[in-house]
C-alpha cells in the first residue's frame, strides 16, 4: 500500500487494501456494544444521540435504561417529556433529550413509526445532522455513506496526511470527498463502526501507540512524526465588541490620567477616565453616569466631542472608542475621580500609554 506518501488521493486498489486491513483490525479488536448487535434504526439513533453527549462507558447504562423503558419509537413518542428528561438526567444539554422526544413523535406521526431509509431523507428529521443521518443509514440500512465524527476526521487526516482545517468549509469538503471514496460499498456498516472504533482505540488523540498500528509508517502522520499536529483544527476566535468612552479631563494644560490595573487589557499603561457601554454612545447622556465626582466635573467643565470614532482591533476584542475633552476652567477647584491625577505636558509625553491614547493625543495636537 502506498497511500499518502505526499497526501496522495488513494486509487481504487489502495482503497480496497485500506478497507481490508481496517476490517480485519475491527473484527479482532472491537468492543461488543449493544448498538452494534442491532439493525433497529430507533436503537441506533438512540445510541448515537447519547454518544454525541458522552463517552461509551458512561453512555452504555443510559442506552440500556432508554431501550428498556422505551423499547420502540412508539413508546418514546408516547412518553411524558418529564420522564424522558429524568432518564436523561446526568448527561446534560437537555435540549438534546427534548429534541429526541420531539423527533420520536415526528417519526410516529409523519412516518408511521418507520424511520426514513436513506441519509438524505433522515436529514429531514428534526435535530438530525449529517453525522447522525449517515450513521443510521449505514448501520441500519447498509447505505454506503460515510459517518464522519471527530474520531474519523482524526484517522483520515493522520493516515492520508490531510492538513486542511477540519473546521473550515473547504476542509470539510476535502474530508468528505476522501470519506466517500473510502467507504466500503460491500459492508458500509462495519466500515463505519471500524473507523469510529479505530479512532477510539488505536488512533487516539494524545500519544497514540503507533508501534503496534496496522498502518505502520504507511500512515502519513507516523512517517512524518506529525501525530501531534494532525488533524488541524483552527478554532475561530470569538471576537468581543466593546464600546469605550473616554473623557480627557484637562486643566491648565494638564491631563488627568491613571494607571490601568486588574486583568483587563492594557494593564500597567496610563489612560483617561473611562466609561464602558454596551452600545455606541453619541452623548454623555447615553451613559447613565452615576458617579457624583464625575457628575460634578461635567457640570463645571466645557465638553467638546472628538468627532472621529476610533476602532482598535485586539486579538479577542474589537474596540469602538469615542473621546470627549472635558476642559475645566483654571480657577475651578475640583476633585478628580479616585486614582486619577493631573500630569503635565512633559509627563504625559513619557508615561506608558496604549498606542490608541498616543494616537488621539497626536491627532488632537496635544502631543
Ligand atoms: N461514538 C459515536 N458513535 C459510536 C459508535 N457507533 N460506537 C462507538 N462509539 C461511538
Boltz pocket constraint, residues with backbone or C-beta under 6 A from the ligand:
constraints:
  - pocket:
      binder: B
      contacts: [[A, 33], [A, 35], [A, 47], [A, 48], [A, 51], [A, 52], [A, 56], [A, 149], [A, 193], [A, 196], [A, 197], [A, 200]]
      max_distance: 6.0
